[in-house]
Structure formats: structure tokens, C-alpha cells
Amino acid sequence: MKKKNIPVEFVFQLFALIIAVIIVHAFYVSVVRPNAAQIIEEQNAAAAADPDYVRERHIWVLIKDLEQEACFILAIWALAIMGFKATKILSERRLLDVDLVPIADGMRILPEDTREFARQVQALPDDRQRMLLPRALLNALRRFASTENIQDVSSSTHTLCESEAERLESELSMIRYISWAIPSIGFIGTVRGIGEALAQADKAVQGDIAGVTQSLGVAFNSTFIALLISIFLMFLVYQLQLLQERLVFDAEAYCDEKLIRHMKAD
């Protein structure tokens, strides 16, 4: 009976999102919004007592709104996904330090020898056999056994590594979507804040600009925080992409150095 593959990454992403929502919302309810309300109340009282009073920009006020909360939730979710992928890549990189096909210098591999070397790779645990390097080695050994053509083995290994690079690149689409969504949510806060400010324009004409000022603060603060988070996330995305590209390049170089250069056709 064939075992069903459990979508471990999907389950991880789902639980990471739920945990991010719980943690961030609890922090906002217990810390951010009470502190922001207290600071705004104190600033309003100081402004009423002193017409020349200049309001300071406190971090609690900058991040107090719903849009900023949503941005932090998405940021933590993206960080969790990137951490999961980075852990997998680093685990695969550790195989590059292991001599999976021990071949002495000067030794040559003939097509009839491939079965013995393939057994050594197949002796690895199932989770390691699914990694890029063991798959590339097995592909090279099987292709050499069937074609006895070293150039064909090299081309096949390169094609497999290229397809793996494309797969890893496509798996970053969710993280890139989150990085795009965060500034979009910030702009939503800008539109909401400006709309609320325009709705209170009649009060501003009468001299009461407190409501307009607070609404404009929502507009600019949300975009400011969202752009900062997005810049930070995009930096990490490119670092993760670089880590993936290096894994693919080093795996192909490993196959060339440790296996393909020792092959000899009859």
C-alpha cells in the first residue's frame, strides 16, 4: 500500500499563520493600543494647554492601527516560511561535506560498476534520498549505466539541477506575494486615513483640526511602517534566493568533481 505524502510545508505554513495572528494580536491588545491611547491622551492635553506644543512621534502611535498589525502578522508569517526553507537548504548543504560515493583518486568507474555505487546512495534514509544531491548522483549513475555516454550524463545532471533551481524559485512565490501585499496594505491605510480626514473637513473649517490630524497620522504611519517592513523582507528574500542558487551550483559541481570525472566508457 502506497503511503500518502503529508504536506508538511503546507501544515507548517498554516500553523505559522495562526500563531502569528495570535501573538501579534495579543501584543497589540495588551501593550500597543493601551500605550498608544495613553500617549495620544497626554499629547492632546498638552496641546490644549500649550498652543506651541509639538507632538513627538512615539513608536506605539506609529504602529497602533489595524493596517500595521496586519503588516506585522504577514511579516512574521513570511519570516517563518523563510526560516523553514532556509533550514531545509542548510540541511541539504551538509550533504556536500559527506563522501556519498567514495572514490579514490585515479580510480575509474565503468558502466558495470554503477550499480554498486548506486546502492551506497540508496542506503541513505528516505528523507535524504529526496534531497537534490542524492537524486543528482543516482540520476548520473543510472544514465551512465544505460547510455555509457559521459557527455550525456553531464547534460542530464545539468538539466536536473536546472529544474531543481526552477522549482526552488517557484516556491518563493508565496513569500514574494507577502512582500508585495505588505506595502499594499500600507497604502490601504493611507486611503482610509485620508478618507477619514476628508470626512472631518467641516470640523477643520470650524477650527477643530484634532480629528483631521489624527486621521492623516493613520494615513502616513501605515505606509511608513509597511515600507520599512517590506524593505527588510525583500533583503531576506534575496538572501534566501542566493542560498538556493549556491546549493544548486555546488551540488552540480559536487557531481562533476566526485563522480562524473571518474567515469570511463568502455
C-alpha positions in Angstrom: 0.0 0.0 0.0 1.4 3.3 -1.1 2.0 5.9 1.7 0.3 9.2 1.3 2.7 12.2 1.4 1.8 14.5 4.2 2.1 18.2 3.1 4.4 19.1 5.9 5.2 22.5 4.5 1.6 23.5 4.0 0.7 22.4 7.5 3.7 24.4 8.8 2.6 27.5 6.9 -1.0 27.2 8.2 0.1 26.9 11.8 2.7 29.6 11.4 0.0 32.0 10.2 -2.4 31.1 13.1 0.4 31.5 15.7 1.5 34.8 14.1 -2.1 36.2 14.3 -2.5 35.1 17.9 0.9 36.5 19.1 0.6 39.8 17.3 -3.0 40.5 18.1 -2.4 39.6 21.8 0.6 42.0 21.8 -1.5 44.8 20.3 -4.4 44.3 22.6 -2.3 44.2 25.8 0.6 46.5 25.0 0.5 48.6 21.8 -3.0 50.1 21.8 -3.2 50.9 25.6 0.2 52.7 25.4 -0.8 54.5 22.2 -4.1 55.6 23.7 -2.4 56.9 26.8 0.3 58.8 24.8 -2.4 60.4 22.5 -4.4 61.5 25.5 -1.4 63.0 27.1 -0.4 64.8 23.9 -4.0 66.1 23.4 -4.0 67.5 26.9 -0.6 69.1 26.4 -1.6 70.6 23.1 -4.8 72.1 24.7 -2.7 73.7 27.4 0.1 75.0 25.2 -0.7 76.1 21.6 3.0 75.9 20.7 3.3 72.2 21.8 4.9 69.9 19.2 3.8 66.3 19.3 6.5 63.7 19.4 6.4 60.6 17.2 6.2 57.6 19.6 6.6 54.1 18.3 3.4 53.0 19.9 1.4 55.6 18.0 3.2 54.8 14.7 2.2 51.1 14.8 -1.2 51.2 16.6 -3.6 50.8 13.6 -5.1 47.8 12.0 -3.0 48.1 8.9 0.3 48.0 10.8 -1.0 45.0 12.8 -1.8 43.1 9.6 1.7 44.0 8.2 3.4 42.6 11.3 1.3 39.4 11.1 2.3 38.9 7.4 6.0 39.7 8.2 6.2 37.1 10.9 4.4 34.6 8.7 6.9 35.3 5.9 9.9 35.0 8.3 8.6 31.6 9.5 8.3 30.3 5.9 11.8 31.6 5.1 13.2 30.0 8.2 11.6 26.7 7.3 13.1 26.8 3.7 16.5 28.0 5.0 16.6 25.1 7.4 15.9 22.6 4.6 18.6 24.2 2.4 21.2 24.2 5.2 20.3 20.5 5.8 20.9 19.7 2.1 24.2 21.7 2.2 25.5 19.4 4.9 25.4 16.5 2.5 28.0 18.4 0.4 30.6 17.6 3.1 29.8 13.9 3.1 31.5 11.5 0.7 28.4 9.8 -0.7 30.3 7.9 -3.4 33.8 7.2 -2.0 36.1 7.1 -5.0 39.9 7.2 -4.6 41.9 9.5 -6.9 42.9 7.8 -10.1 40.0 5.2 -9.8 37.8 4.9 -12.8 34.0 4.0 -12.8 32.9 1.7 -15.6 29.2 1.3 -16.6 29.0 -2.1 -14.8 30.3 -0.5 -11.6 27.4 1.9 -11.3 25.0 -0.5 -9.5 27.3 -0.8 -6.5 27.8 2.9 -6.2 24.0 3.4 -6.6 23.4 1.1 -3.7 25.5 3.3 -1.4 23.4 6.3 -2.2 20.1 4.3 -1.9 21.2 3.2 1.6 20.6 6.7 2.8 17.3 7.4 4.7 14.3 8.2 2.6 14.2 11.9 3.6 17.9 12.3 2.5 17.3 10.4 -0.8 14.7 13.1 -1.7 17.4 15.8 -1.4 19.0 17.3 -4.5 22.5 15.8 -4.2 21.5 12.1 -3.8 19.0 12.5 -6.7 21.6 14.0 -8.9 24.1 11.3 -8.1 21.6 8.5 -8.7 20.5 10.1 -11.9 24.1 10.3 -13.1 24.8 6.7 -12.2 21.7 5.3 -13.9 22.2 7.4 -17.0 25.8 6.2 -17.3 24.7 2.6 -16.9 22.1 2.9 -19.6 23.9 5.1 -22.2 27.6 4.7 -21.4 28.0 8.2 -22.6 29.8 10.6 -20.2 28.6 13.8 -22.1 25.0 12.6 -21.8 25.5 12.0 -18.1 26.8 15.6 -17.7 24.0 17.1 -19.6 21.4 15.1 -17.7 22.9 16.2 -14.4 22.9 19.9 -15.5 19.2 19.6 -16.6 18.2 18.0 -13.3 19.9 20.8 -11.4 18.3 23.5 -13.6 14.9 22.0 -13.0 15.6 22.0 -9.2 16.6 25.6 -9.4 13.3 26.5 -11.2 11.4 24.5 -8.6 13.1 26.3 -5.7 12.5 29.7 -7.4 8.7 28.9 -7.8 8.4 28.0 -4.2 9.4 31.6 -3.3 6.3 32.9 -4.9 4.3 32.9 -1.7 7.0 34.9 0.1 7.2 37.4 -2.8 3.4 37.8 -2.7 3.5 38.6 1.0 6.3 41.1 0.4 4.1 42.7 -2.2 1.0 42.6 -0.1 2.6 44.4 2.9 3.1 47.8 1.2 -0.3 47.4 -0.5 -1.9 47.1 3.0 0.0 50.2 4.0 -1.5 52.1 1.0 -4.9 50.9 2.1 -4.3 52.5 5.5 -3.3 55.7 3.6 -6.5 55.7 1.7 -8.5 55.0 4.8 -6.8 57.8 6.8 -7.2 60.4 4.0 -10.9 59.4 3.7 -11.5 59.9 7.4 -9.6 63.2 7.3 -11.8 64.4 4.4 -14.9 63.3 6.3 -13.9 65.7 9.1 -13.1 68.6 6.9 -16.1 70.6 8.2 -14.7 70.4 11.8 -11.4 71.7 10.5 -13.1 74.7 8.9 -14.5 75.5 12.3 -11.1 75.3 13.9 -11.0 71.8 15.3 -8.2 70.1 13.4 -7.5 67.3 16.0 -9.6 64.7 14.2 -8.1 65.6 10.8 -4.6 65.5 12.2 -5.1 62.0 13.8 -6.6 60.7 10.5 -3.7 62.0 8.5 -1.4 60.3 11.0 -3.1 57.0 10.3 -2.6 57.6 6.5 1.2 58.3 6.7 2.1 56.0 9.6 0.6 52.9 7.9 2.6 53.4 4.7 5.8 54.3 6.6 5.7 51.1 8.7 4.7 48.9 5.7 7.5 50.1 3.5 10.1 49.6 6.3 8.9 46.0 6.8 8.8 45.4 3.0 12.4 46.6 2.6 13.6 44.3 5.4 11.7 41.3 4.0 12.9 41.7 0.4 16.5 41.8 1.7 15.9 38.4 3.4 14.2 37.0 0.3 17.2 37.8 -1.9 19.5 36.2 0.7 17.3 33.1 0.7 17.4 33.0 -3.1 21.2 33.3 -3.1 21.4 30.4 -0.7 19.2 28.3 -3.0 21.3 29.2 -6.1 24.5 28.3 -4.3 23.1 24.9 -3.3 22.2 24.0 -6.9 25.5 25.2 -8.2 27.5 23.4 -5.5 25.5 20.2 -6.0 26.3 20.2 -9.7 30.0 20.9 -9.0 30.0 18.0 -6.5 28.7 15.6 -9.1 31.3 16.7 -11.6 34.2 16.6 -9.2 33.3 13.5 -7.1 31.6 11.3 -9.8 31.5 12.3 -13.4 35.2 13.0 -13.9 35.9 9.4 -12.7 33.7 7.8 -15.3 35.2 5.9 -18.2 33.2 4.5 -21.1 34.3 1.1 -22.5 
